[in-house]
Amino acid sequence: MLLSKVIVVALSCAFLLGAAPLAYGQLSPTFYDEKCPNVTSIIREIITDTLSFDPRIAASLIRLHFHDCFVNGCDASILLDNSDDIESEKQAAPNNNSVRGFDVIDRMKARLESECPGVVSCADILTVAAEESVVLAGGPSWAVPLGRRDRRTANQSAVVDFLPSPFETLDQIKSKFSALGLNNNTDLVALSGAHTFGRSQCQFFTNRMYNLTDCSTNPQPDGTLNSTYLQKLIELCPCNGNGSVLVDLDPTTPDGFDSNYYSNLQIGQGLLGSDQKLFSTSGADTVDIVNSFSANQTAFFESFLVDLPAYSPINGVSLNQASGSFTFHIIFLTLLKTVL
């Protein structure tokens, strides 16, 4: 009986994945109003529930969305597991043991499949989850364009090529934003503001704190790091210690979505080197934008609202095709969780 249900669902998915796409530009906030009107409230409910025992999850979900979108667009390819035909993006260095929230996305998909089977794509679930995560952390809301189609293939090698790294220079990061059709000043600074909440692992910034060959701090490898802040970080992340220890990206309001991220940069308290470079790179056109967003949270929110919805449909034909498809990872996991 179980096997027959798996076969039926797999055939249904094949049909949905092969459905004829709608034309470019038909992404719409009202896409599910008739077929699945509770999609946003279901996603919000699951995030709210998870926040009660995992205060990191809002930041983790928007990061998961970003890491999906930077590689071939917002198509849920980051959810695909390894198979004979797929090298999962989860296993790429920037994602492995780093991005999280897959179990929460599974819960969302299971609930939505129960309420409106075969309708809501995983790409749209990730996108709505990002918006709701920002709102629940105190940030702005926006109308989410919906109707994305899930991709059936992954591109593991492209993860390193396209995702910005905390170890890169400002010029390198600007180049990656430009490659996606985003401008490399306002878009870059506004979207980097998502680091106003959440955590990072010590391994991603200890190179700023120590000369890793001998663990000395004199001379300090990164002179832009606030000296008082450095001492706090040394207590949390000793040289050659556990690189997976978590540290707040924003030491002032670690779980709130606000403009303190930019104020931290102004005083040398950007945790990641790539973040601090937005303010501390001499002559950079990003410095004035950091100053503006620090002084005016509304300006940050407005720029984030303009940039993120535009960012979500970037790159790739499948992002502008509407269907009820969903990824193979979810097909079987959701079914087994529902039936067993």
Rosetta silent file (secondary structure, phi, psi, omega in degrees, C-alpha in Angstrom):
SEQUENCE: MLLSKVIVVALSCAFLLGAAPLAYGQLSPTFYDEKCPNVTSIIREIITDTLSFDPRIAASLIRLHFHDCFVNGCDASILLDNSDDIESEKQAAPNNNSVRGFDVIDRMKARLESECPGVVSCADILTVAAEESVVLAGGPSWAVPLGRRDRRTANQSAVVDFLPSPFETLDQIKSKFSALGLNNNTDLVALSGAHTFGRSQCQFFTNRMYNLTDCSTNPQPDGTLNSTYLQKLIELCPCNGNGSVLVDLDPTTPDGFDSNYYSNLQIGQGLLGSDQKLFSTSGADTVDIVNSFSANQTAFFESFLVDLPAYSPINGVSLNQASGSFTFHIIFLTLLKTVL
SCORE:     score description
SCORE:     0.000 S_00000001
   1 L     0.000  -45.741  179.090    0.000    0.000    0.000 S_00000001
   2 H   -61.757  -44.411 -179.196    2.782    2.412    0.924 S_00000001
   3 H   -61.295  -42.021 -179.588    4.703    1.609   -2.247 S_00000001
   4 H   -62.935  -36.357  178.585    1.639    2.198   -4.402 S_00000001
   5 H   -68.230  -38.332  176.983    1.142    5.620   -2.806 S_00000001
   6 H   -60.848  -44.370 -178.819    4.795    6.520   -3.473 S_00000001
   7 H   -63.437  -42.843  179.901    4.377    5.551   -7.126 S_00000001
   8 H   -61.237  -45.916 -179.572    1.179    7.589   -7.471 S_00000001
   9 H   -66.120  -41.378  179.634    2.775   10.690   -5.948 S_00000001
  10 H   -60.750  -41.806  177.912    5.935   10.289   -8.039 S_00000001
  11 H   -65.022  -38.886  178.217    3.829   10.089  -11.207 S_00000001
  12 H   -62.085  -40.876 -179.859    1.868   13.163  -10.109 S_00000001
  13 H   -65.921  -39.655  179.275    5.100   15.061   -9.591 S_00000001
  14 H   -60.751  -39.011  178.162    6.388   14.060  -12.994 S_00000001
  15 H   -64.146  -44.713 -178.067    3.197   15.467  -14.501 S_00000001
  16 H   -66.919  -40.558 -178.509    3.508   18.718  -12.613 S_00000001
  17 H   -67.226  -24.566 -179.744    7.178   19.113  -13.413 S_00000001
  18 L   -94.770    3.720 -176.494    6.401   18.654  -17.070 S_00000001
  19 L   -63.386  148.029  179.767    3.518   21.094  -17.118 S_00000001
  20 L   -66.798  130.047 -177.871    3.590   23.826  -19.727 S_00000001
  21 L   -75.664  154.940  171.684    4.959   27.035  -18.197 S_00000001
  22 L   -82.293  169.597 -174.246    3.167   30.335  -18.210 S_00000001
  23 L   -72.083  161.184  176.992    4.723   33.301  -19.919 S_00000001
  24 L   -55.741  143.521  172.903    7.462   35.496  -18.502 S_00000001
  25 L    88.451    6.762 -177.790    6.312   38.172  -16.095 S_00000001
  26 L   -97.485   12.410  169.717    3.352   36.304  -14.642 S_00000001
  27 L   -62.517  136.118 -175.624    4.709   36.077  -11.133 S_00000001
  28 E  -151.389  140.900  175.485    2.041   37.604   -8.921 S_00000001
  29 L   -61.019  -18.475 -177.867    1.356   38.030   -5.183 S_00000001
  30 L   -99.990   12.250 -172.111   -2.128   36.644   -5.858 S_00000001
  31 L   -55.620  -37.068 -176.593   -0.948   33.505   -7.651 S_00000001
  32 L  -102.504    9.451 -173.520   -2.279   31.124   -4.964 S_00000001
  33 L   -57.204  -35.486 -178.052   -5.331   33.117   -3.900 S_00000001
  34 L   -91.091  -42.426 -172.458   -7.783   30.623   -5.405 S_00000001
  35 L   -88.610  -24.375  179.364   -5.933   27.300   -5.166 S_00000001
  36 L  -155.135   70.284 -171.135   -4.140   27.731   -1.836 S_00000001
  37 L   -67.401  -17.396 -176.780   -5.238   30.953   -0.099 S_00000001
  38 L   -98.170   14.942 -173.820   -3.669   30.085    3.283 S_00000001
  39 H   -56.909  -46.262 -177.090   -0.131   29.576    2.013 S_00000001
  40 H   -68.816  -41.990 -178.929    1.323   32.628    3.786 S_00000001
  41 H   -66.696  -34.481  177.163   -0.490   32.069    7.066 S_00000001
  42 H   -66.111  -45.750  179.285    0.632   28.426    7.180 S_00000001
  43 H   -63.275  -43.682  178.625    4.258   29.386    6.593 S_00000001
  44 H   -61.010  -42.186 -178.933    4.024   32.174    9.195 S_00000001
  45 H   -61.383  -41.639 -178.409    2.508   29.800   11.754 S_00000001
  46 H   -70.465  -38.400  176.184    5.315   27.278   11.359 S_00000001
  47 H   -64.395  -44.584  179.825    8.025   29.948   11.648 S_00000001
  48 H   -59.315  -44.666  178.144    6.351   31.392   14.750 S_00000001
  49 H   -61.665  -43.331 -177.850    6.176   27.968   16.339 S_00000001
  50 H   -68.099  -34.983  178.627    9.831   27.243   15.529 S_00000001
  51 H   -60.497  -25.236 -178.467   10.978   30.600   16.920 S_00000001
  52 L   -65.641  -23.015  177.904    9.675   29.519   20.324 S_00000001
  53 L  -127.685   -4.165  179.070   12.529   27.034   20.617 S_00000001
  54 L  -140.741   85.401 -175.853   14.956   28.176   17.890 S_00000001
  55 L   -65.717  -11.159  179.837   15.466   31.961   17.884 S_00000001
  56 L   -81.967  -15.948 -163.120   17.930   31.631   14.986 S_00000001
  57 H   -63.917  -33.669 -179.727   15.443   30.214   12.516 S_00000001
  58 H   -61.122  -48.106  178.433   14.214   33.491   10.994 S_00000001
  59 H   -64.893  -36.835 -179.251   17.744   34.508   10.026 S_00000001
  60 H   -65.134  -37.327 -177.766   18.508   30.963    8.890 S_00000001
  61 H   -71.637  -38.312  178.258   15.525   30.900    6.545 S_00000001
  62 H   -70.878  -32.364  176.377   16.344   34.165    4.804 S_00000001
  63 H   -66.805  -39.827  176.949   19.945   32.974    4.438 S_00000001
  64 H   -59.600  -40.979  177.439   18.690   29.717    2.920 S_00000001
  65 H   -63.293  -45.908  179.194   16.692   31.795    0.416 S_00000001
  66 H   -59.652  -47.364 -176.938   19.734   33.918   -0.449 S_00000001
  67 H   -65.960  -28.374  173.901   21.954   30.876   -0.963 S_00000001
  68 H   -70.583  -47.774 -172.484   19.323   29.376   -3.245 S_00000001
  69 H   -68.100  -31.638 -176.669   18.863   32.533   -5.309 S_00000001
  70 L   -70.656  -15.782 -178.370   22.536   33.246   -5.923 S_00000001
  71 L  -114.018   99.758  178.465   22.942   29.945   -7.799 S_00000001
  72 L    64.344   18.138  174.560   20.845   29.879  -10.990 S_00000001
  73 L    92.360  177.039 -174.348   18.092   31.905   -9.361 S_00000001
  74 L   -83.116   83.503 -170.335   15.358   31.275   -6.789 S_00000001
  75 L  -128.947    9.049  179.294   14.409   27.773   -7.870 S_00000001
  76 L    66.169   15.398  179.336   14.700   25.644   -4.686 S_00000001
  77 H   -64.410  -22.170  179.252   17.650   23.727   -6.144 S_00000001
  78 H   -67.165  -16.663 -179.453   19.362   24.068   -2.759 S_00000001
  79 H   -83.822  -14.480 -175.309   16.803   21.603   -1.352 S_00000001
  80 L   -71.635  134.987  177.575   17.815   18.764   -3.666 S_00000001
  81 L   -90.851  165.623  175.839   19.714   15.863   -2.090 S_00000001
  82 L   -59.887  142.623  173.430   22.466   13.789   -3.665 S_00000001
  83 L  -152.652 -174.709  178.911   21.330   11.144   -6.132 S_00000001
  84 L   -61.184  -29.272 -175.330   22.732    9.306   -9.141 S_00000001
  85 L  -109.078   -3.313 -173.244   22.051   12.382  -11.269 S_00000001
  86 L  -129.014  129.489  166.718   22.452   15.196   -8.741 S_00000001
  87 L  -100.011  108.299 -170.246   25.414   16.610   -6.826 S_00000001
  88 L   -63.426  139.572  173.835   23.627   18.469   -4.085 S_00000001
  89 H   -67.786  -20.137  177.889   24.324   22.153   -3.506 S_00000001
  90 H   -60.490  -29.710 -174.863   24.026   21.358    0.196 S_00000001
  91 H   -87.693   -6.646  177.504   27.448   19.695    0.039 S_00000001
  92 L   -66.030  147.984 -172.716   29.244   22.684   -1.494 S_00000001
  93 L   -50.900  -45.137 -178.471   31.738   24.299    0.887 S_00000001
  94 L   -67.789  -17.703 -176.915   29.740   27.505    1.573 S_00000001
  95 L  -105.012  -30.760 -171.825   26.641   25.456    2.443 S_00000001
  96 L   -63.447  125.871 -177.878   27.931   22.270    4.061 S_00000001
  97 L    56.204   30.507 -177.415   27.307   22.263    7.826 S_00000001
  98 L  -134.560  -66.148  177.586   26.354   25.908    7.500 S_00000001
  99 L   -68.948  148.054 -175.720   22.959   26.597    5.894 S_00000001
 100 L  -149.052  175.484 -179.862   20.069   25.202    7.887 S_00000001
 101 L   105.282    3.078 -178.541   16.292   25.195    8.142 S_00000001
 102 H   -60.699  -37.074 -179.909   15.648   22.314    5.742 S_00000001
 103 H   -65.858  -33.196  178.964   13.529   20.525    8.338 S_00000001
 104 H   -70.845  -40.133  175.585   11.351   23.616    8.743 S_00000001
 105 H   -62.089  -39.423  176.603   10.827   23.842    4.981 S_00000001
 106 H   -59.415  -42.195  179.288    9.843   20.143    5.048 S_00000001
 107 H   -63.989  -41.595  178.242    7.219   20.906    7.698 S_00000001
 108 H   -61.510  -46.263 -177.646    5.848   23.772    5.621 S_00000001
 109 H   -63.802  -40.306  179.620    5.659   21.610    2.509 S_00000001
 110 H   -61.316  -44.168  179.728    3.944   18.777    4.406 S_00000001
 111 H   -64.703  -42.341 -177.901    1.264   21.145    5.734 S_00000001
 112 H   -69.914  -36.490  176.407    0.708   22.724    2.340 S_00000001
 113 H   -65.647  -34.084  177.947    0.518   19.359    0.607 S_00000001
 114 H   -67.523  -37.664 -175.938   -2.100   18.313    3.133 S_00000001
 115 H   -86.063  -40.424 -177.905   -4.171   21.443    2.502 S_00000001
 116 L  -144.759   81.906 -173.206   -3.630   21.946   -1.235 S_00000001
 117 L   -58.725  135.272  172.522   -1.783   18.999   -2.828 S_00000001
 118 L    68.054   23.137 -174.493    0.546   19.661   -5.743 S_00000001
 119 L  -109.193  -51.502 -170.270   -0.010   23.405   -5.827 S_00000001
 120 L   -93.205  125.255  179.392    2.716   25.361   -3.998 S_00000001
 121 L   -76.141  154.974  176.924    6.292   25.119   -5.242 S_00000001
 122 H   -67.713  -31.331  177.130    9.208   24.843   -2.845 S_00000001
 123 H   -61.126  -40.571  177.668   10.776   27.902   -4.486 S_00000001
 124 H   -71.484  -34.693  176.572    7.764   29.945   -3.439 S_00000001
 125 H   -60.852  -45.937  177.966    7.833   28.434    0.051 S_00000001
 126 H   -60.037  -40.732 -176.909   11.436   29.593    0.466 S_00000001
 127 H   -68.958  -44.844  177.647   10.553   33.060   -0.821 S_00000001
 128 H   -66.004  -39.353  179.230    7.528   33.528    1.425 S_00000001
 129 H   -60.945  -36.783  177.835    9.477   32.135    4.394 S_00000001
 130 H   -63.616  -46.782 -179.741   12.165   34.782    3.831 S_00000001
 131 H   -63.455  -46.634 -178.322    9.612   37.601    3.856 S_00000001
 132 H   -65.276  -32.963  177.857    7.768   36.282    6.915 S_00000001
 133 H   -63.881  -41.460  177.831   11.071   35.793    8.757 S_00000001
 134 H   -63.975  -46.356 -178.084   11.937   39.456    8.263 S_00000001
 135 H   -61.900  -45.772 -177.393    8.486   40.584    9.412 S_00000001
 136 H   -67.994  -18.042  176.535    8.516   38.373   12.522 S_00000001
 137 L   -93.608    6.531  177.005   11.922   39.820   13.459 S_00000001
 138 L    98.489    6.281 -179.071   10.550   43.371   13.357 S_00000001
 139 L   -91.844 -173.365 -176.232   11.424   44.244    9.774 S_00000001
 140 L   -77.757  161.126  173.882    9.308   45.458    6.859 S_00000001
 141 L  -109.845  161.067  177.332    6.797   43.406    4.884 S_00000001
 142 L  -151.911  159.545  177.002    6.338   43.308    1.118 S_00000001
 143 L   -76.841  117.915 -174.969    4.069   41.716   -1.467 S_00000001
 144 L   -87.193  117.748  174.691    5.852   38.522   -2.528 S_00000001
 145 L   -66.304  130.786 -174.361    5.615   37.740   -6.269 S_00000001
 146 E  -125.456  162.133 -179.150    4.639   34.058   -6.550 S_00000001
 147 L   119.286   18.155  178.052    4.441   31.385   -9.225 S_00000001
 148 L   -70.276  157.243  177.595    8.020   30.125   -9.360 S_00000001
 149 L  -113.633  141.083 -179.723    8.798   26.668  -10.632 S_00000001
 150 L   -77.587  144.231  176.518   11.205   24.301   -8.896 S_00000001
 151 L   -88.089  145.816 -178.405   14.342   23.168  -10.665 S_00000001
 152 L   -97.170   -0.896  179.508   15.028   19.455  -11.000 S_00000001
 153 L  -128.422  157.711  177.350   18.821   19.793  -11.156 S_00000001
 154 L  -114.599  167.330  179.502   21.468   21.304   -8.890 S_00000001
 155 L  -137.345   77.431 -174.541   24.696   23.133   -9.679 S_00000001
 156 H   -60.925  -41.728 -176.798   27.129   22.371   -6.891 S_00000001
 157 H   -65.231  -27.205 -178.336   30.173   23.825   -8.638 S_00000001
 158 H   -75.892  -16.340 -177.957   28.424   27.166   -9.154 S_00000001
 159 H   -58.862  -48.888  179.880   27.908   27.670   -5.418 S_00000001
 160 H   -67.309  -36.449 -177.238   31.522   28.735   -4.874 S_00000001
 161 H   -67.490  -36.378 -171.046   31.551   30.736   -8.100 S_00000001
 162 H  -104.571  -31.747 -176.950   28.462   32.813   -7.343 S_00000001
 163 L   -75.002  131.595  173.438   28.007   33.030   -3.573 S_00000001
 164 L   -63.328  146.419 -179.368   29.868   35.892   -1.866 S_00000001
 165 L  -113.163  146.911  177.484   32.382   34.715    0.715 S_00000001
 166 L   -66.450  -10.399 -177.909   33.226   36.356    4.063 S_00000001
 167 L   -99.068    0.566 -174.726   36.888   36.145    3.030 S_00000001
 168 L   -88.328  160.075  175.122   36.552   38.097   -0.222 S_00000001
 169 L   -76.288  165.598  178.066   37.473   41.693   -0.996 S_00000001
 170 H   -60.965  -40.429 -179.951   34.814   44.307   -1.627 S_00000001
 171 H   -63.084  -39.276  178.751   35.646   44.294   -5.346 S_00000001
 172 H   -64.631  -41.834  179.857   35.177   40.515   -5.517 S_00000001
 173 H   -67.885  -41.038  177.502   31.793   40.730   -3.798 S_00000001
 174 H   -58.555  -40.414 -179.464   30.726   43.620   -6.037 S_00000001
 175 H   -62.022  -38.370 -179.814   31.607   41.513   -9.053 S_00000001
 176 H   -70.243  -35.606  175.901   29.327   38.694   -7.863 S_00000001
 177 H   -67.789  -42.859 -179.904   26.414   41.086   -7.355 S_00000001
 178 H   -62.667  -35.797 -179.366   26.954   42.610  -10.787 S_00000001
 179 H   -63.161  -22.363 -179.873   26.985   39.128  -12.354 S_00000001
 180 L   -97.151    5.988  179.775   23.419   38.653  -11.112 S_00000001
 181 L    82.367   12.182  176.635   22.193   41.931  -12.557 S_00000001
 182 L   -95.842  149.544  175.516   22.188   43.672   -9.182 S_00000001
 183 L   -76.465  151.618 -169.330   23.900   47.003   -8.702 S_00000001
 184 L   -97.343   20.521  172.612   27.055   46.724   -6.660 S_00000001
 185 L  -125.776  -75.322 -177.625   26.472   49.570   -4.228 S_00000001
 186 H   -63.990  -46.995  177.913   22.911   50.142   -2.979 S_00000001
 187 H   -58.052  -45.436 -178.635   21.727   46.575   -3.683 S_00000001
 188 H   -60.090  -48.632 -176.184   24.866   45.192   -2.083 S_00000001
 189 H   -70.184  -40.833 -178.889   24.610   47.296    1.068 S_00000001
 190 H   -65.942  -47.101 -177.920   20.848   46.871    1.472 S_00000001
 191 H   -71.954  -28.650  174.004   20.830   43.092    1.029 S_00000001
 192 H   -63.978  -21.520  178.050   23.883   42.704    3.264 S_00000001
 193 H   -62.215  -12.490  173.627   21.646   44.208    5.940 S_00000001
 194 H   -63.380  -15.882  175.203   20.109   40.749    6.326 S_00000001
 195 H   -79.311   12.475  175.189   23.140   40.134    8.555 S_00000001
 196 H   -75.673   -8.908  173.492   21.429   42.309   11.139 S_00000001
 197 L  -142.471  162.574 -179.757   20.183   39.106   12.763 S_00000001
 198 L   103.285 -171.025 -175.203   21.400   35.552   13.138 S_00000001
 199 E  -131.516  162.180  170.789   24.732   33.936   13.984 S_00000001
 200 E  -134.254  154.676  178.605   28.018   33.048   12.321 S_00000001
 201 E   -84.566  147.314 -178.487   30.552   30.355   13.113 S_00000001
 202 H   -52.339  -36.520 -175.458   33.974   31.297   14.469 S_00000001
 203 H   -59.031  -19.375 -176.330   35.689   29.697   11.476 S_00000001
 204 H   -90.650   -1.398  178.829   34.375   32.457    9.228 S_00000001
 205 L  -145.189   -0.765  179.794   36.106   35.338   11.008 S_00000001
 206 H   -63.850  -21.412  176.655   38.993   34.076   13.185 S_00000001
 207 H   -64.649  -19.200  176.839   41.355   35.037   10.362 S_00000001
 208 H   -82.494  -19.285 -171.100   40.574   38.633   11.318 S_00000001
 209 L   -98.736  -35.484 -171.919   41.531   38.027   14.955 S_00000001
 210 L  -128.877  152.324  161.068   44.702   35.949   14.883 S_00000001
 211 E   -80.436  102.250 -165.136   47.796   35.323   12.873 S_00000001
 212 L   -67.713  -12.562  177.164   46.744   31.725   12.452 S_00000001
 213 L   -71.844  -33.376 -178.087   50.299   30.420   12.030 S_00000001
 214 L  -134.283    6.845  178.426   51.194   31.209   15.652 S_00000001
 215 L    63.838   18.161  178.149   47.882   32.463   17.162 S_00000001
 216 E   -80.107  156.570  176.766   49.363   35.877   17.915 S_00000001
 217 L  -116.612    8.134 -179.085   47.251   39.026   17.869 S_00000001
 218 L  -132.605  108.380    4.790   50.127   41.479   17.568 S_00000001
 219 L   -76.003  149.556  179.223   50.164   42.754   14.916 S_00000001
 220 L   -69.165  128.283 -177.139   46.416   42.369   14.584 S_00000001
 221 L   -58.756  -36.980 -177.326   45.609   40.836   11.170 S_00000001
 222 L  -124.430  101.519 -176.668   42.613   43.123   10.598 S_00000001
 223 L   -71.184   -8.031  178.626   43.056   46.628   11.948 S_00000001
 224 L   -83.046   -7.427 -178.223   39.427   47.538   11.186 S_00000001
 225 L   -82.391  121.519  179.755   38.210   45.272   14.010 S_00000001
 226 L   -51.845  129.962 -173.092   37.292   47.262   17.129 S_00000001
 227 H   -64.762  -37.703  177.926   39.850   46.418   19.847 S_00000001
 228 H   -68.021  -42.553  176.998   37.266   46.047   22.630 S_00000001
 229 H   -62.165  -39.393  178.333   35.095   43.904   20.404 S_00000001
 230 H   -56.683  -43.934 -179.002   38.167   41.841   19.509 S_00000001
 231 H   -63.082  -37.316  176.854   38.727   40.937   23.169 S_00000001
 232 H   -65.502  -39.874 -179.741   35.135   39.721   23.464 S_00000001
 233 H   -68.540  -34.117  178.184   35.560   37.633   20.335 S_00000001
 234 H   -62.540  -36.954  177.513   38.791   36.101   21.643 S_00000001
 235 H   -65.642  -36.586 -177.176   36.861   34.819   24.668 S_00000001
 236 H   -82.273  -32.464 -173.472   34.228   33.276   22.409 S_00000001
 237 L  -131.267   75.574  177.987   36.551   31.987   19.687 S_00000001
 238 L   -63.088  149.651 -179.594   39.996   31.001   21.026 S_00000001
 239 L   -59.234  135.584 -178.214   42.645   30.334   18.395 S_00000001
 240 L    63.431   19.658  176.755   42.538   26.706   17.216 S_00000001
 241 L   -86.186 -162.233 -179.380   39.305   26.272   19.171 S_00000001
 242 L   -72.645  109.861 -175.906   35.983   24.906   17.976 S_00000001
 243 L   -70.827  -11.372 -178.621   35.358   26.630   14.667 S_00000001
 244 L   -95.928    3.176  175.725   31.640   25.877   14.716 S_00000001
 245 L   -60.579  138.884 -175.575   30.912   27.932   17.868 S_00000001
 246 E   -95.154  139.748  178.231   28.195   30.475   17.098 S_00000001
 247 E  -132.092  141.006  179.354   28.525   34.230   17.615 S_00000001
 248 E   -60.642  131.069  174.138   25.865   36.915   17.125 S_00000001
 249 L   -66.308  -35.131  177.654   26.249   38.805   13.862 S_00000001
 250 L  -117.503  109.403 -176.027   24.782   41.828   15.624 S_00000001
 251 L   -72.016   -9.608 -176.687   25.995   42.106   19.242 S_00000001
 252 L   -96.444  -51.157  178.515   23.297   44.643   20.143 S_00000001
 253 L  -131.404   77.502 -168.598   20.012   43.172   18.835 S_00000001
 254 L   -65.876  -21.660 -177.824   20.960   39.681   17.617 S_00000001
 255 L  -115.109    9.322 -178.781   17.442   38.485   16.785 S_00000001
 256 L  -107.905  144.696  177.180   15.927   41.758   15.555 S_00000001
 257 L   -95.122  104.872 -175.994   15.759   43.067   12.010 S_00000001
 258 L  -152.897 -171.853 -176.206   16.909   46.692   12.286 S_00000001
 259 L   -92.261    6.905 -179.340   19.594   49.140   11.210 S_00000001
 260 H   -62.512  -24.666  175.565   22.021   48.328   14.029 S_00000001
 261 H   -52.348  -44.659 -176.837   24.020   46.256   11.552 S_00000001
 262 H   -74.151  -36.687  176.390   25.155   49.495    9.908 S_00000001
 263 H   -63.884  -35.768  177.085   25.844   51.266   13.192 S_00000001
 264 H   -63.423  -40.693  179.379   28.055   48.338   14.168 S_00000001
 265 H   -60.996  -36.738 -177.821   30.082   48.736   10.979 S_00000001
 266 H   -64.357  -24.228 -178.685   30.709   52.391   11.819 S_00000001
 267 L  -112.847   20.238  174.818   32.459   51.423   15.074 S_00000001
 268 L    73.570   27.505  179.637   34.372   48.429   13.758 S_00000001
 269 L  -114.069   30.788  168.323   31.967   45.811   15.071 S_00000001
 270 L   -76.850  126.215 -174.844   31.118   44.085   11.835 S_00000001
 271 L   -71.648  -47.303 -179.160   31.652   40.413   12.601 S_00000001
 272 L   -88.244  140.662  179.699   32.449   39.199    9.099 S_00000001
 273 H   -58.888  -37.758 -179.492   35.285   40.777    7.189 S_00000001
 274 H   -64.494  -33.606  176.509   33.121   41.072    4.086 S_00000001
 275 H   -70.303  -48.023 -177.106   30.568   43.112    6.040 S_00000001
 276 H   -61.675  -30.409 -179.757   33.114   45.433    7.604 S_00000001
 277 H   -62.643  -24.069  177.803   34.634   46.118    4.179 S_00000001
 278 H   -60.445  -30.058 -178.319   31.434   47.921    3.175 S_00000001
 279 H  -106.051  -32.434 -169.240   32.426   50.701    5.549 S_00000001
 280 H   -97.194   -2.481  176.735   36.177   50.369    6.031 S_00000001
 281 L   -78.506  117.602 -174.719   37.358   50.110    2.420 S_00000001
 282 L   -58.515  128.587  176.203   38.974   53.461    1.683 S_00000001
 283 L    77.136    3.546 -176.895   37.141   55.475   -0.963 S_00000001
 284 L   -70.186  142.892  179.835   34.398   52.889   -1.442 S_00000001
 285 L   -75.612   -5.040  177.878   31.030   54.142   -2.672 S_00000001
 286 H   -81.581  -17.745 -174.488   29.361   51.877   -0.117 S_00000001
 287 H   -62.943  -47.642 -179.592   30.514   53.985    2.850 S_00000001
 288 H   -62.856  -33.083  179.461   27.969   56.770    2.353 S_00000001
 289 H   -69.728  -40.699  174.720   25.192   54.204    1.979 S_00000001
 290 H   -58.409  -46.497  179.871   26.169   52.553    5.273 S_00000001
 291 H   -60.646  -41.374 -179.245   26.097   55.970    6.936 S_00000001
 292 H   -64.296  -45.627 -177.903   22.675   56.722    5.453 S_00000001
 293 H   -70.533  -31.176  176.944   21.144   53.436    6.586 S_00000001
 294 H   -66.513  -40.648 -177.839   22.659   53.771   10.059 S_00000001
 295 H   -78.774  -22.298 -171.730   21.132   57.217   10.493 S_00000001
 296 L  -140.956   94.210 -178.602   17.788   56.351    8.927 S_00000001
 297 H   -61.642  -33.758  178.193   16.313   52.887    9.480 S_00000001
 298 H   -60.324  -39.740  178.511   13.364   53.771    7.245 S_00000001
 299 H   -63.048  -40.001  175.986   15.789   54.345    4.351 S_00000001
 300 H   -61.905  -50.660 -178.626   17.265   50.888    4.956 S_00000001
 301 H   -58.915  -43.031 -178.497   13.843   49.254    5.078 S_00000001
 302 H   -64.731  -40.068  178.704   12.709   51.032    1.918 S_00000001
 303 H   -69.280  -37.879  177.759   15.835   49.972    0.016 S_00000001
 304 H   -64.008  -39.108  178.797   15.523   46.422    1.288 S_00000001
 305 H   -65.898  -37.303  178.605   11.903   46.369    0.104 S_00000001
 306 H   -70.928  -42.226 -170.296   12.911   47.589   -3.341 S_00000001
 307 H   -81.041  -42.612 -172.335   15.869   45.248   -3.682 S_00000001
 308 H   -67.958  -46.186  176.866   14.745   41.912   -2.242 S_00000001
 309 H   -60.864  -34.328  177.105   11.589   41.375   -4.321 S_00000001
 310 H   -70.026  -33.092 -179.014   13.594   42.329   -7.416 S_00000001
 311 H   -71.514  -34.070 -174.112   16.348   39.983   -6.306 S_00000001
 312 L   -61.485  -38.875 -179.784   14.062   37.000   -5.796 S_00000001
 313 L   -88.057   12.199 -172.774   13.191   36.351   -9.464 S_00000001
 314 L   -61.198  149.440  162.309   16.787   36.793  -10.723 S_00000001
 315 L    58.204  107.005  168.483   18.475   34.567  -13.255 S_00000001
 316 L   115.895  130.222 -176.650   16.855   31.660  -14.954 S_00000001
 317 H   -60.294  -37.577 -173.705   13.811   30.957  -17.069 S_00000001
 318 H   -63.680  -18.552 -178.206   12.266   28.674  -14.477 S_00000001
 319 H   -72.027  -19.846 -178.121   11.871   31.561  -12.064 S_00000001
 320 H  -112.010   18.728  176.679    9.210   33.104  -14.229 S_00000001
 321 L  -110.261  135.989 -177.846    7.341   29.907  -14.981 S_00000001
 322 L  -103.670  131.431  172.561    4.396   28.953  -12.845 S_00000001
 323 L  -161.106  172.753  179.422    3.582   25.394  -11.915 S_00000001
 324 L   -97.249   25.488 -173.590    2.729   23.288   -8.918 S_00000001
 325 L   -72.379  160.523  173.103    5.987   21.358   -9.036 S_00000001
 326 L  -150.817  160.506 -169.403    8.094   20.435   -6.043 S_00000001
 327 L   -74.719  156.478 -177.547   11.508   18.889   -5.463 S_00000001
 328 H   -65.827  -29.991  175.712   12.213   15.187   -5.209 S_00000001
 329 H   -57.163  -45.157 -177.873   13.646   15.633   -1.712 S_00000001
 330 H   -75.379  -34.843 -178.002   10.242   16.815   -0.559 S_00000001
 331 H   -50.075  -53.330 -172.646    8.275   14.315   -2.659 S_00000001
 332 H   -85.237  -40.248  179.574    9.434   11.308   -0.732 S_00000001
 333 H   -62.800  -44.722 -178.908   10.200   12.762    2.694 S_00000001
 334 H   -64.327  -43.958 -179.313    6.826   14.458    2.918 S_00000001
 335 H   -60.807  -46.477 -177.679    4.976   11.382    1.731 S_00000001
 336 H   -63.993  -39.422  179.936    6.728    9.082    4.183 S_00000001
 337 H   -66.428  -32.804 -178.017    6.117   11.463    7.074 S_00000001
 338 H   -77.461  -39.300 -172.522    2.443   11.675    6.143 S_00000001
 339 H   -84.022  -40.272 -173.928    1.794    7.972    5.542 S_00000001
 340 L   -75.008    0.000    0.000    3.905    6.338    8.251 S_00000001
